[in-house]
Amino acid sequence: MHFDWTYFRDQLFTPSTAFLDGLFLTVLLAVSAEALGMILGLVVAFGRMSRNRALKWLAVGYIWVMRGTPLLVQIVFIYTGLAAAGILRFNDINVAGIVFPGSVQAGILALALHEAAYMAEVYRAGIGSVDIGQFEAAKALGLPPSMVMRYVIMPQALRVILLPIGNQFNIMLKNTTLVSVIGVSEMLLVTETINSATFRTFELYSVLALYFLALTTLWQLFLNWAERRLARSRVPQAAKQRPASDAQEAAA
């Protein structure tokens, strides 16, 4: 096997316009699907914790199905299965002069629906970590449930769920490669197209792997920074400065 270092270097440091477009689309898919998945996940989490048995079991069923079936199957089912059944067809739409292909819409929706099932459990764990006394104290003050959740519970739960959300986004970045199966021209599909013309398989897929590694590494560095900030904010104020009585005892 002959590894063409010159071709590898050129593709790594001066990628084609098509590859850069694929990189942009990869990030767009990940950000859009994660944002939508977070919103839907919160709705599912509230349903999962609801006292209404119908809502609760509907949410449980949704989580069971979405986490129990492969994401690749879900993507194909949403894009081709629903269209074949005449339920939902994804047509290209034009927004402010930018065309969003139906395959991109279906990819974002499939990724978001899958992500919502995982985010629902993340939210539920974060809300469950808040001491029950916080609920009772807020209710004793006469706050309605919506305000209790918004101003008392969620800010505290955010400390627990922030890092899992970050990890889920890291996974989302890598899962975007799966939408290539429905024709979305993200980095993987662009690489496959270039490879079909050049047959520089090893060099091209090495470049692709390094780009994904760079994306996930940059995001992980951000998560490490956020974790350190959270760790410092969790240190009680009393631990940062000793009480005056303790200082006097130490001086004595």
LOSELO-269751 format. One line per field, with one value per residue: chain; x, y, z of N, C-alpha, C in turn. Coordinates in Angstrom, 1 decimal, always signed. Example, Ala and Ser with C-alpha at 12.3 -4.5 7.8 and 13.67 -1.06 7.14 Angstrom:
<recs>
chain: A:A
n_x: +13.2:+12.8
n_y: -5.7:-2.2
n_z: +7.8:+7.1
ca_x: +12.3:+13.7
ca_y: -4.5:-1.1
ca_z: +7.8:+7.1
c_x: +13.2:+12.9
c_y: -3.3:+0.0
c_z: +7.8:+7.9
</recs>
This chain:
<recs>
chain: A:A:A:A:A:A:A:A:A:A:A:A:A:A:A:A:A:A:A:A:A:A:A:A:A:A:A:A:A:A:A:A:A:A:A:A:A:A:A:A:A:A:A:A:A:A:A:A:A:A:A:A:A:A:A:A:A:A:A:A:A:A:A:A:A:A:A:A:A:A:A:A:A:A:A:A:A:A:A:A:A:A:A:A:A:A:A:A:A:A:A:A:A:A:A:A:A:A:A:A:A:A:A:A:A:A:A:A:A:A:A:A:A:A:A:A:A:A:A:A:A:A:A:A:A:A:A:A:A:A:A:A:A:A:A:A:A:A:A:A:A:A:A:A:A:A:A:A:A:A:A:A:A:A:A:A:A:A:A:A:A:A:A:A:A:A:A:A:A:A:A:A:A:A:A:A:A:A:A:A:A:A:A:A:A:A:A:A:A:A:A:A:A:A:A:A:A:A:A:A:A:A:A:A:A:A:A:A:A:A:A:A:A:A:A:A:A:A:A:A:A:A:A:A:A:A:A:A:A:A:A:A:A:A:A:A:A:A:A:A:A:A:A:A:A:A:A:A:A:A:A:A
n_x: +0.9:+0.6:+0.9:-0.2:+1.3:+1.4:-1.0:-2.7:-1.9:-2.7:-5.5:-6.1:-5.3:-6.0:-8.8:-11.4:-14.0:-16.5:-16.1:-15.8:-18.3:-19.7:-18.7:-19.7:-22.4:-22.6:-22.1:-24.3:-26.4:-25.9:-26.2:-28.8:-30.4:-29.8:-30.6:-33.4:-34.0:-33.5:-35.6:-37.9:-37.2:-37.5:-40.3:-41.1:-39.9:-41.4:-43.9:-43.2:-42.9:-45.4:-48.5:-50.7:-51.8:-52.1:-50.5:-48.0:-47.5:-47.5:-45.2:-43.3:-43.5:-42.7:-40.0:-39.1:-39.4:-37.8:-35.3:-34.8:-34.6:-32.5:-30.8:-30.2:-32.2:-34.4:-34.0:-34.1:-36.7:-38.3:-37.7:-38.2:-40.0:-42.3:-43.1:-43.6:-45.9:-47.6:-47.9:-46.2:-44.3:-41.2:-40.5:-38.4:-37.6:-37.6:-36.0:-35.5:-34.0:-32.3:-32.1:-33.5:-33.0:-35.3:-34.2:-32.4:-34.1:-35.5:-33.4:-32.6:-35.0:-35.2:-32.8:-33.3:-35.7:-34.7:-32.8:-34.3:-35.4:-33.3:-32.5:-34.8:-34.5:-32.2:-33.0:-35.0:-33.4:-31.9:-33.9:-34.9:-32.7:-32.8:-33.5:-36.4:-37.3:-37.0:-39.1:-41.3:-40.8:-41.0:-43.7:-44.9:-44.5:-46.4:-46.0:-47.0:-47.0:-45.7:-44.0:-42.5:-41.1:-39.7:-38.2:-37.1:-36.6:-35.5:-33.1:-31.4:-31.3:-30.0:-27.3:-26.7:-27.4:-26.1:-23.5:-24.0:-25.6:-23.8:-22.2:-24.0:-24.3:-21.8:-21.9:-23.9:-22.7:-21.1:-23.1:-24.3:-23.2:-24.8:-26.9:-26.2:-27.1:-29.5:-29.0:-28.0:-25.6:-23.3:-20.2:-19.2:-20.6:-19.7:-17.0:-17.1:-18.0:-15.9:-13.9:-14.8:-14.1:-11.3:-10.1:-8.5:-8.7:-7.7:-6.3:-8.3:-10.3:-8.8:-8.4:-11.0:-11.6:-9.8:-10.9:-13.4:-12.4:-11.1:-13.4:-14.8:-12.9:-12.4:-14.9:-15.0:-12.9:-14.2:-16.2:-14.7:-13.7:-16.2:-16.9:-15.0:-15.6:-18.2:-17.5:-16.1:-18.1:-19.7:-18.5:-19.1:-19.7:-19.0:-16.8:-14.9:-14.1:-13.1:-15.1:-15.4:-15.0:-13.7:-11.3:-10.4:-10.0:-7.9:-5.9:-5.5
n_y: -1.2:+2.2:+5.2:+8.3:+11.0:+13.7:+14.2:+13.6:+15.6:+17.9:+17.5:+17.6:+20.2:+22.0:+21.6:+20.7:+22.8:+21.5:+19.6:+21.4:+22.5:+20.2:+19.9:+22.2:+21.5:+19.3:+20.3:+22.0:+20.2:+18.7:+20.7:+21.8:+19.5:+18.7:+20.9:+20.9:+18.3:+18.7:+20.3:+18.8:+16.6:+17.7:+18.0:+15.3:+14.4:+15.7:+14.5:+11.9:+12.1:+12.9:+12.8:+12.0:+9.1:+8.3:+10.1:+9.5:+6.8:+7.0:+8.6:+6.8:+4.7:+6.0:+6.5:+3.9:+2.8:+4.5:+4.3:+1.7:+0.9:+0.9:+3.8:+4.3:+2.8:+4.3:+6.7:+6.0:+5.0:+7.3:+9.0:+7.5:+5.5:+6.7:+8.3:+6.4:+5.3:+7.3:+9.1:+11.2:+13.5:+14.8:+17.7:+19.9:+23.1:+26.6:+29.1:+32.3:+32.5:+30.3:+27.0:+24.2:+20.9:+18.1:+15.8:+16.7:+17.9:+15.7:+14.2:+15.9:+15.9:+13.1:+12.6:+14.4:+13.4:+10.9:+11.8:+13.1:+11.1:+10.2:+12.6:+13.1:+11.3:+12.3:+14.8:+14.0:+12.6:+14.8:+16.6:+14.9:+14.8:+17.1:+18.2:+17.1:+18.9:+21.4:+21.6:+21.5:+23.8:+25.8:+25.5:+26.1:+28.8:+29.6:+29.5:+28.9:+25.7:+25.9:+28.1:+27.2:+25.1:+26.5:+28.6:+27.5:+24.7:+23.9:+25.6:+24.5:+21.8:+22.1:+22.2:+19.6:+18.4:+19.6:+18.8:+16.0:+16.8:+18.0:+15.8:+14.3:+15.9:+15.6:+12.9:+13.3:+14.7:+12.7:+10.9:+12.2:+11.2:+9.1:+10.0:+10.2:+8.0:+8.6:+10.4:+12.9:+15.4:+15.4:+15.4:+12.7:+11.6:+13.3:+12.7:+10.1:+10.5:+11.9:+10.0:+8.0:+9.1:+9.5:+7.3:+7.3:+6.0:+5.4:+7.7:+9.7:+8.9:+9.0:+11.7:+12.5:+11.2:+12.6:+15.2:+14.8:+14.0:+16.4:+18.1:+16.9:+16.9:+19.6:+20.3:+18.7:+19.9:+22.3:+21.3:+20.3:+22.7:+23.9:+22.1:+22.5:+25.1:+24.7:+23.1:+24.8:+26.6:+25.1:+24.9:+25.6:+28.8:+29.1:+27.5:+28.8:+31.0:+31.3:+31.3:+34.1:+33.3:+30.9:+31.9:+33.4:+31.4:+30.0:+31.9:+32.1
n_z: +0.0:-0.9:+0.7:+0.1:+1.0:+0.3:-1.0:+1.2:+3.0:+1.6:+1.4:+4.1:+5.1:+3.1:+2.3:-0.1:-1.5:-1.4:+0.7:+2.8:+2.8:+3.5:+6.1:+7.4:+7.2:+8.7:+11.3:+11.5:+11.4:+13.8:+15.8:+15.3:+15.6:+18.2:+19.7:+19.1:+20.1:+22.8:+23.6:+22.9:+24.5:+27.1:+27.2:+27.0:+29.3:+31.4:+30.8:+31.5:+34.2:+35.0:+36.8:+35.5:+34.2:+31.5:+30.1:+31.3:+30.6:+27.9:+27.5:+28.6:+26.8:+24.4:+25.0:+25.3:+22.8:+21.1:+22.2:+22.0:+19.4:+16.5:+15.5:+12.9:+11.6:+12.3:+11.0:+8.3:+8.3:+9.0:+6.8:+4.4:+5.0:+6.1:+4.0:+2.0:+3.1:+2.8:+4.8:+5.6:+3.8:+2.8:+1.5:-0.5:+0.9:+0.8:+2.5:+3.1:+0.7:+1.0:+0.3:+1.8:+1.7:+1.5:+2.6:+4.5:+6.3:+7.2:+8.3:+10.4:+12.0:+12.6:+14.0:+16.2:+17.4:+18.2:+20.0:+21.9:+23.5:+25.0:+26.2:+27.8:+29.9:+31.0:+31.9:+33.7:+35.6:+36.5:+37.6:+39.6:+41.3:+42.8:+46.1:+47.9:+49.7:+48.6:+46.8:+48.6:+50.2:+48.3:+47.5:+49.9:+50.0:+48.4:+45.6:+42.2:+40.5:+37.9:+38.3:+40.4:+39.1:+37.2:+38.4:+40.7:+40.8:+38.2:+37.8:+39.7:+39.0:+36.6:+37.1:+37.4:+35.0:+33.0:+32.1:+31.2:+29.1:+27.4:+26.8:+25.4:+23.1:+22.0:+21.2:+19.4:+17.3:+16.1:+15.4:+13.2:+10.9:+10.1:+8.7:+6.1:+4.7:+3.7:+1.8:+2.6:+2.3:+4.2:+5.9:+5.7:+3.4:+1.5:+1.5:+0.6:-1.9:-3.1:-2.8:-4.6:-7.0:-6.8:-5.6:-3.3:-0.8:+1.9:+2.6:+2.4:+4.3:+6.5:+6.8:+7.2:+9.7:+11.3:+11.2:+12.5:+14.9:+15.7:+16.0:+18.1:+20.1:+20.5:+21.5:+23.8:+25.3:+25.9:+27.5:+29.6:+30.7:+31.4:+33.4:+35.3:+36.1:+37.1:+39.3:+40.9:+41.5:+43.1:+45.5:+48.8:+50.2:+52.8:+53.0:+51.7:+53.2:+56.5:+59.4:+61.7:+64.4:+64.2:+63.1:+65.2:+67.1:+65.9:+65.9:+68.6
ca_x: +0.0:+1.3:+0.2:+0.2:+1.4:+1.1:-2.5:-3.3:-1.7:-3.5:-6.9:-6.2:-5.1:-6.7:-9.9:-12.2:-15.2:-17.5:-15.8:-16.1:-19.8:-20.1:-18.3:-20.7:-23.7:-22.4:-22.3:-25.6:-27.2:-25.7:-26.7:-30.2:-31.0:-29.6:-31.5:-34.8:-34.1:-33.6:-36.9:-38.8:-36.9:-38.1:-41.7:-41.2:-39.6:-42.6:-44.9:-42.7:-43.1:-46.8:-49.5:-51.6:-51.3:-52.0:-49.3:-46.9:-47.2:-47.2:-43.8:-42.5:-43.5:-41.8:-38.6:-38.8:-39.3:-36.7:-34.0:-34.7:-34.4:-31.4:-31.0:-30.2:-33.5:-35.3:-33.7:-34.7:-38.2:-38.9:-37.6:-38.7:-41.2:-43.5:-43.4:-44.2:-47.2:-48.4:-48.1:-45.4:-43.3:-40.3:-40.2:-37.5:-38.2:-36.8:-36.1:-34.6:-33.1:-31.6:-32.9:-33.3:-33.6:-36.2:-33.4:-31.8:-35.2:-35.8:-32.3:-32.7:-36.1:-34.9:-31.8:-33.9:-36.6:-33.9:-32.1:-35.3:-35.6:-32.2:-32.6:-35.9:-34.0:-31.2:-33.8:-35.6:-32.4:-31.5:-34.9:-34.9:-31.6:-33.2:-34.1:-37.8:-37.6:-37.1:-40.5:-42.2:-40.6:-41.6:-45.1:-45.3:-44.5:-47.5:-45.7:-47.6:-46.1:-44.9:-42.9:-41.6:-40.2:-38.9:-37.3:-36.5:-36.1:-34.6:-31.8:-30.6:-31.2:-29.1:-26.0:-26.5:-27.7:-25.3:-22.4:-24.6:-26.1:-22.6:-21.7:-24.9:-23.9:-20.6:-22.4:-24.7:-21.8:-20.7:-24.3:-24.7:-22.7:-25.8:-27.9:-25.7:-27.8:-30.7:-28.5:-27.5:-24.2:-22.5:-18.8:-19.0:-21.1:-18.8:-15.8:-17.4:-18.1:-14.5:-13.2:-15.3:-13.4:-9.9:-9.7:-7.6:-9.6:-7.1:-6.0:-9.5:-11.0:-8.0:-8.7:-12.4:-11.5:-9.2:-11.8:-14.3:-11.6:-10.9:-14.6:-15.2:-11.9:-12.7:-16.1:-14.6:-12.2:-15.2:-16.9:-13.8:-13.8:-17.5:-16.9:-14.2:-16.4:-19.3:-16.9:-15.8:-19.3:-20.4:-17.8:-19.8:-19.1:-18.4:-15.6:-13.9:-13.6:-13.5:-15.9:-14.5:-14.8:-12.6:-10.1:-9.9:-9.4:-6.6:-5.0:-5.2
ca_y: +0.0:+3.4:+6.3:+9.6:+12.0:+15.0:+14.2:+13.6:+16.9:+18.8:+17.3:+18.0:+21.6:+22.8:+20.8:+21.2:+23.5:+20.5:+19.1:+22.4:+22.5:+19.0:+20.2:+23.1:+20.8:+18.4:+21.1:+22.5:+19.0:+18.4:+21.8:+21.9:+18.3:+18.7:+21.9:+20.4:+17.2:+19.1:+20.8:+17.6:+15.8:+18.3:+17.7:+13.9:+14.2:+16.1:+13.5:+10.8:+12.4:+13.3:+12.0:+11.5:+7.7:+8.2:+10.8:+8.8:+5.6:+7.5:+9.0:+5.6:+4.0:+6.7:+6.3:+2.5:+2.6:+5.3:+3.8:+0.2:+0.6:+1.5:+5.2:+4.2:+2.3:+5.4:+7.7:+5.5:+4.9:+8.6:+9.6:+6.7:+4.7:+7.6:+8.8:+5.3:+5.1:+8.5:+9.9:+12.5:+13.6:+15.9:+18.4:+21.0:+24.3:+27.8:+30.0:+33.5:+32.2:+29.1:+25.8:+23.1:+19.7:+17.3:+14.8:+17.4:+18.1:+14.4:+13.9:+16.7:+15.4:+11.8:+12.8:+15.1:+12.5:+9.9:+12.4:+13.4:+10.0:+10.2:+13.8:+13.0:+10.6:+13.2:+15.8:+13.3:+12.4:+16.1:+17.0:+14.0:+15.1:+18.2:+17.7:+17.3:+20.0:+22.5:+21.6:+21.8:+25.1:+26.7:+25.5:+26.8:+30.2:+29.9:+29.6:+27.9:+24.7:+26.4:+29.0:+26.3:+24.4:+27.4:+29.4:+26.8:+23.3:+23.8:+26.1:+23.6:+20.6:+22.4:+21.9:+18.1:+17.9:+20.4:+17.9:+15.0:+17.4:+18.2:+14.5:+13.9:+16.6:+14.9:+11.7:+13.7:+15.1:+11.5:+10.3:+12.8:+10.4:+8.1:+10.6:+10.0:+6.9:+9.2:+11.4:+14.2:+15.6:+15.8:+15.1:+11.3:+11.4:+14.1:+11.9:+8.9:+11.0:+12.2:+8.7:+7.3:+9.7:+9.5:+6.0:+7.5:+5.7:+5.5:+9.1:+10.5:+8.5:+9.4:+13.1:+12.6:+10.9:+13.7:+16.3:+14.5:+14.1:+17.8:+18.6:+16.3:+17.3:+21.0:+20.3:+18.1:+20.9:+23.2:+20.6:+20.3:+24.1:+24.1:+21.2:+23.2:+26.3:+24.2:+22.5:+25.9:+27.2:+24.2:+25.1:+26.5:+30.1:+29.0:+26.8:+29.7:+31.9:+30.7:+32.2:+34.9:+32.6:+30.0:+32.6:+33.8:+30.2:+29.7:+32.9:+31.8
ca_z: +0.0:-1.0:+1.3:-0.6:+2.1:-0.3:-1.1:+2.6:+3.6:+0.9:+1.8:+5.5:+5.3:+2.1:+1.8:-1.1:-1.1:-1.1:+2.0:+3.8:+2.9:+4.3:+7.5:+7.9:+7.3:+9.9:+12.5:+11.5:+11.7:+15.2:+16.6:+15.2:+16.1:+19.6:+20.2:+19.0:+21.0:+24.2:+23.8:+22.9:+25.7:+28.3:+27.2:+27.3:+30.8:+32.2:+30.7:+32.2:+35.7:+35.2:+37.5:+34.5:+33.8:+30.1:+29.6:+31.8:+29.8:+26.5:+27.5:+28.8:+25.5:+23.5:+25.4:+25.1:+21.3:+20.5:+22.7:+21.8:+18.0:+16.0:+15.0:+11.4:+11.2:+12.6:+10.0:+7.0:+8.5:+8.9:+5.5:+3.3:+5.4:+6.3:+2.7:+1.3:+3.7:+2.5:+6.1:+5.7:+2.7:+3.1:+0.2:-0.3:+1.3:+0.6:+3.6:+2.8:-0.4:+1.3:+0.1:+2.8:+1.1:+2.3:+3.3:+5.6:+7.3:+7.8:+9.1:+11.7:+12.7:+13.1:+15.1:+17.3:+18.0:+18.9:+21.1:+22.9:+24.4:+26.0:+27.0:+28.8:+31.1:+31.6:+32.6:+34.8:+36.7:+37.1:+38.5:+40.7:+42.2:+43.7:+47.3:+47.9:+50.5:+47.8:+46.3:+49.7:+50.6:+47.3:+47.6:+51.2:+49.7:+47.5:+44.2:+41.4:+40.0:+36.8:+38.8:+41.2:+38.2:+36.4:+39.2:+41.9:+40.5:+37.0:+38.0:+40.5:+38.2:+35.5:+37.5:+37.3:+33.7:+32.0:+31.6:+30.4:+27.8:+26.6:+26.3:+24.4:+21.9:+21.5:+20.5:+18.2:+16.2:+15.4:+14.8:+12.0:+9.7:+9.7:+7.7:+4.7:+4.1:+3.0:+0.8:+3.1:+1.9:+5.3:+5.7:+5.3:+2.1:+0.6:+1.5:-0.2:-3.3:-3.5:-2.9:-5.8:-8.1:-6.7:-5.0:-2.3:+0.4:+3.2:+2.9:+2.6:+5.5:+7.6:+7.0:+7.8:+11.1:+12.0:+11.3:+13.5:+16.2:+16.1:+16.5:+19.4:+21.0:+20.9:+22.4:+25.1:+26.0:+26.4:+28.6:+30.8:+31.2:+32.1:+34.6:+36.4:+36.5:+38.0:+40.5:+41.8:+42.0:+44.1:+46.8:+49.7:+50.5:+54.1:+52.9:+51.1:+54.2:+57.8:+60.3:+62.6:+65.6:+63.8:+62.9:+66.5:+67.7:+65.2:+66.4:+70.0
c_x: +0.9:+0.4:+0.7:+0.2:+1.0:-0.4:-3.2:-3.1:-2.6:-5.0:-7.1:-6.2:-5.8:-7.8:-10.7:-13.4:-16.3:-17.3:-16.1:-17.6:-20.3:-19.8:-19.4:-22.1:-23.7:-22.7:-23.7:-26.6:-27.2:-26.4:-28.2:-30.9:-30.9:-30.5:-33.0:-35.0:-34.2:-35.0:-37.9:-38.5:-37.5:-39.6:-41.9:-40.9:-40.7:-43.7:-44.5:-43.0:-44.6:-47.6:-50.5:-51.1:-51.1:-50.7:-48.0:-46.5:-46.9:-45.7:-42.9:-42.4:-42.7:-40.4:-38.2:-38.5:-38.0:-35.3:-33.8:-34.6:-33.2:-31.7:-31.0:-31.6:-34.5:-35.2:-34.4:-36.2:-38.9:-38.8:-38.3:-40.0:-42.4:-44.0:-44.1:-45.6:-48.1:-48.7:-47.4:-44.3:-42.5:-39.9:-39.2:-38.2:-37.2:-37.0:-35.0:-33.6:-32.2:-32.5:-32.5:-33.9:-34.4:-35.4:-32.8:-32.9:-35.5:-34.7:-32.3:-33.8:-35.8:-33.9:-32.4:-34.9:-35.8:-33.3:-33.1:-35.5:-34.5:-32.2:-33.7:-35.4:-33.0:-32.0:-34.4:-34.7:-32.0:-32.6:-35.1:-33.8:-31.9:-33.9:-35.6:-38.2:-37.7:-38.5:-41.4:-42.0:-41.2:-43.1:-45.6:-45.3:-45.6:-47.2:-46.4:-46.6:-45.2:-43.7:-42.0:-40.6:-39.2:-37.8:-36.6:-35.8:-35.1:-33.3:-30.9:-30.3:-30.1:-27.7:-25.7:-26.6:-26.8:-24.2:-23.0:-25.1:-24.9:-22.1:-22.7:-24.7:-22.7:-21.0:-23.2:-23.8:-21.4:-21.9:-24.7:-24.2:-23.8:-26.8:-27.4:-26.4:-29.0:-30.3:-28.1:-26.0:-23.4:-21.1:-18.5:-19.4:-20.2:-17.5:-16.0:-17.4:-16.7:-13.7:-13.6:-14.6:-11.9:-9.3:-8.6:-8.3:-8.9:-6.8:-7.2:-10.2:-10.1:-8.2:-10.1:-12.3:-10.9:-10.1:-12.8:-13.6:-11.4:-12.2:-15.0:-14.2:-12.1:-13.9:-15.8:-13.8:-13.1:-15.9:-16.0:-13.7:-15.0:-17.5:-16.1:-14.9:-17.5:-18.7:-16.6:-17.0:-20.1:-19.7:-18.6:-19.0:-18.4:-17.1:-14.5:-13.3:-14.1:-14.2:-14.9:-14.1:-13.6:-11.3:-9.5:-9.3:-8.0:-5.5:-4.6:-4.3
c_y: +1.2:+4.6:+7.6:+10.7:+13.4:+15.2:+14.3:+15.0:+18.0:+18.7:+17.8:+19.5:+22.5:+21.9:+21.5:+22.0:+22.6:+19.9:+20.1:+22.6:+21.4:+19.2:+21.1:+22.4:+19.9:+19.1:+21.6:+21.4:+18.8:+19.5:+21.9:+20.7:+18.3:+19.7:+21.5:+19.2:+17.6:+19.6:+19.7:+16.8:+16.3:+18.0:+16.2:+13.6:+14.6:+15.1:+12.3:+10.9:+12.8:+12.3:+11.4:+10.2:+7.6:+8.9:+10.1:+7.6:+5.9:+7.9:+7.8:+4.8:+4.6:+6.4:+4.9:+2.2:+3.2:+4.8:+2.4:-0.1:+1.4:+2.9:+5.1:+3.7:+3.5:+6.4:+7.2:+5.4:+6.2:+9.2:+8.8:+6.0:+5.5:+8.1:+7.6:+5.0:+6.2:+9.3:+11.2:+12.4:+14.9:+16.5:+19.5:+22.3:+25.4:+28.8:+31.1:+33.2:+31.0:+27.9:+24.7:+21.8:+18.9:+16.3:+15.4:+17.5:+16.7:+13.9:+14.6:+16.1:+14.0:+11.8:+13.4:+14.1:+11.4:+10.6:+12.8:+12.3:+9.9:+11.5:+13.8:+12.3:+11.5:+14.2:+15.2:+13.1:+13.7:+16.6:+16.2:+14.2:+16.2:+17.7:+18.0:+18.5:+21.3:+22.7:+22.1:+23.3:+26.1:+26.7:+26.2:+28.3:+30.6:+30.0:+28.5:+26.9:+25.1:+27.2:+28.2:+25.6:+25.3:+28.1:+28.7:+25.5:+23.3:+24.4:+25.2:+22.3:+20.9:+22.1:+20.4:+17.7:+18.6:+19.5:+16.7:+15.6:+17.6:+16.9:+14.0:+14.6:+16.0:+13.7:+12.2:+14.1:+13.8:+10.8:+11.0:+12.1:+9.5:+8.7:+10.5:+8.9:+7.4:+10.3:+12.7:+14.3:+16.2:+15.3:+13.6:+11.1:+12.1:+13.3:+10.7:+9.3:+11.3:+10.9:+7.9:+7.8:+9.6:+8.1:+6.2:+7.3:+5.9:+6.9:+9.9:+10.2:+8.9:+10.9:+13.3:+12.3:+12.0:+14.9:+16.1:+14.5:+15.5:+18.4:+18.2:+16.7:+18.8:+21.1:+19.8:+19.1:+22.0:+22.6:+20.6:+21.7:+24.3:+23.3:+21.9:+24.4:+25.8:+23.7:+23.7:+26.6:+26.4:+24.3:+26.0:+27.7:+30.0:+28.3:+27.7:+30.7:+31.3:+31.7:+32.9:+34.1:+31.6:+30.7:+33.0:+32.6:+29.8:+30.7:+32.6:+30.6
c_z: +0.0:-0.4:+0.7:+0.5:+1.5:-0.4:+0.2:+3.2:+2.9:+1.3:+3.3:+5.7:+4.3:+1.5:+0.7:-0.6:-0.7:+0.3:+3.1:+4.0:+3.7:+5.8:+8.1:+8.1:+8.5:+11.2:+12.6:+11.9:+13.2:+16.1:+16.5:+15.8:+17.7:+20.3:+20.2:+20.0:+22.4:+24.5:+23.9:+24.2:+27.0:+28.4:+27.6:+28.8:+31.7:+32.0:+31.5:+33.7:+36.0:+36.0:+36.7:+33.9:+32.3:+29.5:+30.0:+30.9:+28.4:+26.4:+27.7:+27.5:+24.5:+23.7:+25.1:+23.6:+20.8:+21.0:+22.4:+20.3:+17.5:+15.3:+13.5:+10.9:+11.3:+11.4:+8.7:+7.1:+8.3:+7.5:+4.4:+3.7:+5.5:+4.9:+1.9:+1.8:+3.4:+3.8:+6.1:+4.6:+3.0:+1.7:+0.5:+0.0:+1.1:+1.7:+3.4:+1.8:-0.2:+1.2:+1.1:+2.1:+2.1:+3.1:+4.5:+6.7:+8.0:+8.7:+10.5:+12.6:+13.4:+14.2:+16.4:+18.1:+18.8:+20.2:+22.2:+23.9:+25.4:+26.9:+28.1:+30.0:+31.8:+32.5:+33.9:+36.0:+37.3:+38.0:+39.7:+41.7:+43.2:+44.9:+47.4:+48.8:+49.8:+47.2:+47.4:+50.1:+49.6:+47.3:+48.8:+51.0:+48.8:+46.0:+43.4:+40.9:+38.9:+37.3:+39.7:+40.3:+37.5:+37.2:+40.4:+41.5:+39.3:+37.1:+38.8:+39.7:+37.0:+35.8:+37.3:+35.8:+32.6:+31.3:+30.8:+29.1:+26.9:+26.1:+25.2:+23.0:+21.2:+20.7:+19.3:+17.0:+15.4:+14.8:+13.5:+10.7:+9.2:+8.7:+6.3:+4.0:+3.3:+2.0:+1.3:+2.9:+3.1:+5.0:+5.2:+3.8:+1.1:+0.4:+0.5:-1.7:-3.9:-3.7:-4.2:-7.1:-8.1:-6.2:-4.0:-0.9:+1.7:+3.6:+3.2:+3.9:+6.7:+7.9:+7.6:+9.3:+11.9:+12.2:+12.4:+14.9:+16.7:+16.6:+17.9:+20.5:+21.5:+21.8:+23.8:+25.9:+26.6:+27.6:+29.8:+31.5:+32.0:+33.4:+35.7:+36.9:+37.5:+39.3:+41.4:+42.3:+43.0:+45.4:+47.7:+50.1:+51.9:+54.0:+52.3:+52.2:+55.5:+58.6:+61.2:+63.8:+65.3:+63.7:+64.3:+67.3:+67.2:+65.7:+67.8:+70.1
</recs>
